[in-house]
């Protein structure tokens, strides 16, 4: 397997890091992978060959794992002077990444794969840039939710207390969310990104609170690409199965399937928000479902 760092320019001087994972002699469908909040693209791969990105590359796909602006290998890193947020990722960066991957791969279409909040931003980017929808063959989302409705202790602790309150206070004090030093994530976030995420997590209305763009209404008028939604039974708040289903519904009428990763549904583990992508048995448990889904989409077998 070959791992190569590429860089995609943003509208300014910033560079988005993209890890290109490929197998010698294989030039299959390109796959762009988008990570979630307070993490980077390494949720999808390890140079030892582990992870969904490495798995797909081994199957012949041409894999490109992106780091959002200011995190992971992207340059420069987030500081108190960073003013970009979720809107810039949706309106500028994801469309640029799609065009970048298609240009590098020399293909007309690609597959989008996302974890957690990455799926929310992926659908939002397509709804705001509707001409890109036809460039996306299919999507696969792991634990992607927008609005959090789950009512339990895990939600109270992780969402209400840590994310909505303590993280907000930290971002206001520091000028950015120093998630690394706080021990609540592997990557930091800008103050604006955190604020915009909290706004969506709290509201049933899927709109942009900066400019009023109405994503939910737009989703009723356009058709997003075929999408496979995974949720994990042990994910109690960050991607609760109920909230993943909510996000699937508010993304409009589109060809889609939903899979709950649990022992009672036939899988080897009761997965959670993170190990649905990192568990050692994932490559022989549910990763093959990704291949089956993409094969069905390619052969127009999705109904």
Buried (B, 14 or more C-beta within 10 A) or exposed (E): BEBEEBBBEBEEEBBBBBBBBBBEEEEBBBBBBBBBBBBBBBBBBEEEBBBBBBBBBBBBBBBBBBBBBBBBBBBEEBEEEBEBBBBBBBBBBBBBBBEBBBEBBEBEBBBBBBBBBBBBBBBBBBBBBEEBBEBBBBBBBBBBBBBBEBEEEBBEEBBBEBBBEEBBEBBEEBBBBBBEEBEBBBBBBBBBBBBBBBBBBEEEBBBBEEEEBEBBEBBEEEEBBBBBBBBBBBBBBBBBBEBBBBBBEBBBEBBBBBBBBBEEEEBEBBBBBBBBBBBEEBBEBBBEBBBEBBEBBBEEEBE
